[in-house]
Amino acid sequence: MSDQHSAAPPHHFETLAIHAGQPADAATGAVVTPIYQVSTYKQDGVGGLRGGYEYSRSANPTRTALEQNLAALEGGSRGLAFASGLAAEDCLLRTLLVPGDHVVIPNDAYGGTFRLFAKVVERWGVQWTVADTSDPAAVRQALQPRTKVIWVETPSNPLLGISDIAALAEVARGAGAKLVVDNTFASPYLQQPLALGADVVVHSTTKYMGGHSDVVGGALITADAGLGDEIAYHQNAMGAVAGPFDAWLVMRGIKTLSVRMDRHSENAERIAEMLATHPRVTQVYYPGLPEHPGHKVAAAQMRTFGGMISFRVEGGETAAVEVCNRAELFTLGESLGGVESLIEHPGRMTHASVAGSALEVPADLVRLSVGIEAVSDLLADLQQALG
Ligand SMILES: *Cc1c(COP(=O)(O)O)cnc(C)c1O
């Protein structure tokens, strides 16, 4: 890819993942964007900024490269990189909402997202209603005169529910609300929410984008230039930006996103098929299985079905916890989206904060983040863990 973007033909996802926002370094020719580990920049006379950089909360060249890359991958005009997924969510909500506004939130979501709405944002006078976002009619019914945001995760965490992004975009447009899609589980390689009508995409780049369990980060991407400016204003005013080294790690991860996601999906499909016929497994949640209620919608809006699987175990909570403890190659731990396979018990771990709410998860649920190891090794480990 030349540094003259204007003359280049439009590139495919895999090419953009490696090159977008990352021309060779102007000063040295370095092929990889350097880590600009710096807080401030020499001005050529007062206000004489080189390339617009004055202070690294406002902008930093390493972060800029990641932000341009994120915008290109999601088909947006503006990408913004944050210190974590939750920092991105917080910034977005404080950009879009004022006291008295209302949001519709999903009945299955990352526990920390629910906690942000229920324990933090609510204290600032924002009302919320839980709806089954896999049913556009249920979302329409949950609307109120001051609904400003419809929040969706698809696939959802941890029950792998599928919501029809295009249908919900229509509901949002009719209500004058913004449709926000948390695209963490799918990644932009598998799913492009902006093209389907979403207003803003949210990522925990900690997960598949980073891909190596070595960085915490978040992102917002939009195709609405005015909204992009408003979010950028709030990002600078509130300050939860990604540091240069973290931005660099996420960029490095993104370069291999497409090949990793292909393998995550391949391995997960094999494992879901094994679990679906295992005598000790009572239910499997994976959108790639034809019996999944969202399979058709997922097949239409996703390239493949991703690397996350949840399943329920015969014998209740104790049995589910035992399976987690017995796994060896699957590492017992929170988080997801890394090259290594992880196993966890959502009820006691990632989703402890939704206990007693409409988002409570089954006690016999086990969640897998299927990595890119040899699938035969992963299958063998699960089979021994299930006993
Ligand atoms: C992890 C996660 C988040 C939160 O991101 P952090 O980087 O941990 O702050 C949000 N949404 C989903 C779907 C997640 O899995």
The ligand as an ORCA input file, in Angstrom:
! r2SCAN-3c Opt
* xyz 0 1
  C     -15.018     -7.316     28.228
  C     -16.225     -6.731     27.596
  C     -16.561     -5.378     27.783
  C     -15.765     -4.477     28.706
  O     -14.492     -4.198     28.223
  P     -13.213     -3.940     29.163
  O     -12.108     -3.795     28.177
  O     -13.074     -5.121     30.076
  O     -13.498     -2.679     29.927
  C     -17.655     -4.885     27.109
  N     -18.421     -5.668     26.306
  C     -18.143     -6.975     26.127
  C     -19.019     -7.789     25.235
  C     -17.052     -7.546     26.766
  O     -16.796     -8.852     26.585
*
